[in-house]
Amino acid sequence: MLIKGASLLRDGGLCQDMDIMIEAGHIVRIGERLKAEDDLVIDAKKMLAIPGLVNAHTHLAMTLFRGYADDMELMPWLQEKIWPLEARLKEEDIRWGVKLGCLEMIRMGITCYNDMYYFMDETARATKEMGLRAFLAGVIFDMRPEFLREAEPFIQRWKDDDLIRPTLGPHAIYTCSEETLIQVREIAKRHEVPVHIHLSETRREVDTFVNQRKMTPVEYMDSLDLLGPDLIAVHCIWLSPRDIGLLAKSKTTVVHTPVSNLKLASGIAPIDRLLHEGACVCLGTDGASSNNSLSIFQEMKTAAITQKNVWGPTTLMAEQVWRIATDNAYRAFGLNMGLREGAFADLVLIDLRRPWFWPATNMHSHLVYSMMGGVDTVIVNGRVLMRHGQIPGEEEIIERAQKQFLDLTSR
């Protein structure tokens, strides 16, 4: 495959009329006037090529719940609406919820996502059919002990897949006992897989834990030897200065989900302080049941403007936010991604013939603050998933997702 005439982001500006050659799922050459090695040539004139984006935290099958339970606080939202509906879930619900979520992420330029939910074998199969990369963890709760027993076999089934990487997903410290978390830690070390957990999401969670344990949730995770480069800690809103230092020093990945946090009124994470201490921060959407969309572009803008509101207008400048959404995510998940020779052929073409990209001043600023759409082409592992805004099978997926939602809510 040869992509001809694309513009690339280079040193804050645009490098135009560049060609990208793809072979065997990798970028093999980037340059000018390259010759096609096969019949597939994509004309990318007036297109911006970017590496695929990573949604660092979501519950993708919950796209089926979009709009079902809005305008509530977190715990009532979970206890009164979400958990009762989840108790009725079947594999077929997961299949079409995941496919609907994949459709939306492809349209938003997301080529890889990190997920924690139910029926992960079905999630993995549906994701592979859609062509995306994914880090997948079956959620682990004490109230469902069989979920922990199922975790290791899931890892063994999918550990050698080219697109799916299995992980471990203890839900949170308030739903998993110390014994469960220690077992998770040992399985993770045995199989060398990441651990994905919600951490310090609400003031009530943190205050309750401190009153009971005389330590913060972050300090507790540190005491269990769970902080580190293989921990993906989501939310991290209510942090003490010591917590921030522990997360940064241990190189724990912090996933910021600003839209969901604001919608649930959970708070504003101290991202500026985390970055100042050297923590690795990347962005996620959370599920479409609490967001209600799956756009990393939206998360970039929201992250920037909320941090500016707290810390000042020079906080989280556009180019820094772009690096958080791209380079930080690739590093956090060990992904060989980026527009460079040898990287995965996971890339996106954006149509620059849209009013929000003009005048041609600062492309990083336009992508972070102005982007309203225009993703034209998405390629993952050298496979074209969307071209000219067309995704094969989209109409069927939307129809089946609607049918499954109606069936689920009538059970």
N, C-alpha and C positions, 0 to 999 in steps of 0.2 A: 504494500500500500504506500502511496506517495501523496502527501498533503502539499499542495502547491500554493505559494504566494501568500502565506499567512503573516500576520503581524505578531511579534513576540514582545513581552515586557522585558526590557533590558535597562538596568541602571536608572530606573524611574521614568524612562521614556519608551517609545515604540521603535522596534527594529522591524522594518517592513520587508515584504517580498521574500520571506524565508520559506524554505521547503523542509519538510520533515519526512524522513523515510522510516517505514515500520516493517520489521520482519520478525516472524516467530514471537509475536507478542511484546516486542521491545522496540524502542526507538534506536535505530542503528546509525542514523546520520542526520544532522541538522546543518543546512547550508543554503547557498544560492544556486539556482539553475541545476538542481539535481535531476538526473534522468530516471524515468520510471523503470522499475525492474519487472513489473507485472501490469495487468490490465486495470487495476483499481487505482484511479487518480481522483483525488478530491480537490476541487477548486476552492481555495480558501481566501481568494482576494476579497478585501474589505471584511475580513474576519480576524478576530483576535484569538490566538491559541493560548490556552492556559492549561496547566496540569489539572487533572481531576480533583475535585474537592472531597474532603472526608467529613462525614457526619459522625462526630466522635462519641455521641450518646443518643440513642433513641430506643423506642419500643415499637418496632415498625408495624407489627400486626395491629397495634392500637390505632392505626390510620382508619380502621373500620369503626372506631368510636368517635371520629371527628364530629364535634358539635353536640355530642350526646349529653355531656355534663359540663356546662360552662359556668363561670362566674361563682366559683366556690373556693373556700380555703382548702389547703392540701389534704388534711386528715379527713374532714367530712366528705370531700371529693372522692377519696380512696374508699372509705368505709361505707358510705351510703350509695355510691354510684358505680365506681370502677370495680372493686373487688366482687360485689354480687354479680355483675355482668360477666366478669372473667371466670367465675365458677361454672358458667354454662358453655364455655368455649370448647369447640371441637376442631380437629385438624383442618377441616375444610374452611372454617372461619379464618384460621391462621393463613392458609394458602392465599386466599384472595385479599386479606388485609395486607399481607406482605407484598403481593404483586401490585396492589394499588399504591402502596408506599414507594415501591421501586419506580413506578411510573413517574410519580411526582419528583423523586430525587433525580432521576435521569433528566427531567425537564429543568431542574435547578443546577445541573452540572456536577452532581455528586456521583462519584464512581466507587466509593467505598464507605461502609458504615459499620458502626460498633453497636451491638444490640444485646439486650437482656430481656428474655421473655419466656413464653411457654412453647411447647411442641417445636423444639429447635431443629429436629431432623426435617420437619416439613418446611420450616423457615429456610433451612439450607437448600433444600431442593428447589423451592420457589425462587430463591435468590439466584441460584445457578441458571435456572431457566431464563431469568431476566438479564443475566450476564454481568451482574455487579460483584464486586469483592465485598467480603463481610467478615467481621470478627463477631462470633456468636456464642452467647452463654445462656444456658437454661437457668432461669431464676431459681435461687435457693432460699427457702424459708424453713424455719423450724416447724411451722405448722403443717408442712408437707415434707416429712423426712425422706420420702421416696425421691424427691428432686435431687438431694445430695447423692443418693445411691446411683442415680442416672447420669451424673456429671462425668465420671471417668469413662464409662462406655461411649458416651458421645464424643469425648476427646479422641478416643482410639478410632472411632469410625471415620472421623473427618480430618485427622491430623496431617494427612498427606495430600489433601486436595489442593488444586492450584488456585482456587478463588476463595475458599472458605477456611478460616482459621478458628478453631474452637478455643473458647476461653472459659473462665469460671465466673459466675454471677451471684455471689451472696447479695441479697437485696439491700440490707442495711444493718447497722449494729442493733437497731431496736427490733428487728425481725429474725436475727441470727444470734444464737448463743455463742459464748466464748468457745465451747467445744466445737461447734459447727465451723467457726472461723478458723480454728486451728486445723481442722480436717481439710478445709479449703486450702489453707497455706501449704499443707503437705502434698496435696494432689497437684497444686500449681508447681511446686518445686520438682516433683517427680516427672512431670510432663513438660516443664518449661513453658508454661502458658501464662498469660496475664490474668489478673483478677480485676473484676469490674464491679464497683460498689457505689451506692448513693451515700454521701457523707456530709454531715453538718449542713443539712438542707434548710432546717427551720430553727428559729430561736428556741421554740419549745423542745425540740429534739435535743439540742445542746444543753439547755438549762436542766432538763430532766435527767440527762445522763450525768452531768456534773454533780447534781445533788445526790445521785445514787452511788456514783463511782469515785467521786472526788478527783476526776480528771476529765478532760475534754474528749470527744470522739476521736480526734486526731491523735492525742496522746495515747489513748487506748489502742488504736491501731498500731502505733509505734511500739507499745509494750508487747504486742503480739507478734512483732517482727513482720508486719504486713506492709509497712511503708516501703517504697522503693520504686525503681524504674518499671517494674512489672505490675504496679498497682495503678489502675485508672479510677481516680476518685472524682465522682461527679457532684457538681453543685458547689460544695465548699464555700458556703455563703457566710456562716457565722463562725469566724476564725479569730482566735486570739493572736497577738504578735508571736507567741511561742509556736502556735500551730503553723503559722506562715513559715517560720524558720524551719520547722521540722519537715514540712512538705517540700520546701526548696532544697534543703540539704540532702534529703533522701532521694531527690530526683523523681518523686512521685508525679505522675501526670494528672493535672487538674483539668477537668472538662467544665467549661463555662457554658451555661444554657440560659442566656439572659432573657429571652422572650418568655419562656415557660416560667422562669423565676418571677418575673414581673407580673405575669397574668395570674399566678397563684398567690401573689403578694408575699412571697417567701423572703424577699430582701434582695439586696445588691451585693454581689460578691466583691471582696477587696482585690480585684484583679490587678490594679495598679501596684499595690503593695506586693503581691505575689511575684509579679514580673520584676519589680525592683530588687527582690531578694534572689532572683535567678530561677524561679520555678518554671517548669514547662507547662504552659497553658495552651489548650486548644478549644475548639468550639463544637457544640452539639445542639441539636434542636429539641431534645426530649421527644416524647411521643406527640403525634398529631391530636391526641385527646386533650393535651394540656397546652398546645402551642398556638394555633391549630394548623400550622403549616410546616413544611420540611425544607426550609431554605437557609443555607449557610450564608448567603448574601444578606438576608434579613438579620441573621445573628450578628454578622460583622457590624452592620450599622447600629444595631441596638446596643451591642457591647461598647462601641465607641462613645455613643452619645450619653449612655448612662454613667460610664466612668468619668466622662468630662463633667457631668453634673455634680459628681461627688468630689473629684480631685482637681478640676480645672480644665480649661479648653485645650491646653497643649498635651493632655493625657491621651494615650492611645491614638496616635496619629495614623492616618490611613495606611501608609506603607507598613507600619508595625502591625496593624490589625490584619493586613493581608498575609504577612509572614506567620502570624498566629494560626490563621485558617489553613495555611498550606505547609510551609516548612516545619512548623512545630508539630502538626499532626503527622506528617510523614515520619519525623524522628520518633515521636511518641509510640507509634505503632510499628516501627521498623519497616516502613514501606519504601521500596526502591522506586520512588516517584519524583517527578519533576520534568521539566522540558530540557533534557540533556541526553546525550548519547549513552546507551546502556540501561536507561530507566525503563520501567514498565510503560507500554504504550497505552496509558490511561490518560486521555486528554479530551479537551472540550474546545469547540469552536463557537465563538460568540459573534453574532452579527453586529458589526459596528455601525450599521446604517439605522441606528435608533436615536431619537432626539436626546436621550439622557447621556449619551457619550459625547455630546458637542456643547460648546466648542472644544477643540482638541487641546486641552490644557494639562490635566493631571490624571492619567488613566487609573492609578491606584485610588485616587479620590473618587472617580466615577464608579469604579467597581464596588467600593465600600459604601458610598453615600447615595449614589444615583441609580444603581442597577435596578431595573424594573422588569427585566426579561430580555430575550434575544438569544438564548442558548439554541444554537442551530444543529450542532452535531455533537454526539458523545461517543467516545471510543473507549472500550475497556479490554485490556489484554489483546489489543489488535483487532477486536471485533466491533463493528459499527452497531451501536444500540439505537441510535437515533440519527436521522439525516434529514435536513430541511424541516426539522420539527415533527417528523413522522416516526412513530414507534409502532412496529408491527403488533397487532393484537390489542391495541389500546382500548378500543370500543368494547370488546368482549370483557376485558378486565373490569372496566367501570360498571358494566351491567351485572357481572357476577358479584362484585363487591357489594353493590346495592342489595342484591338478592340475599346475600349472606347476612348483611346487617338486619334486614327485616326478619329473617329466620331466627337469628340470634336473639333479638329483642322480644320475640314472641314466644320463646320457649318457657 
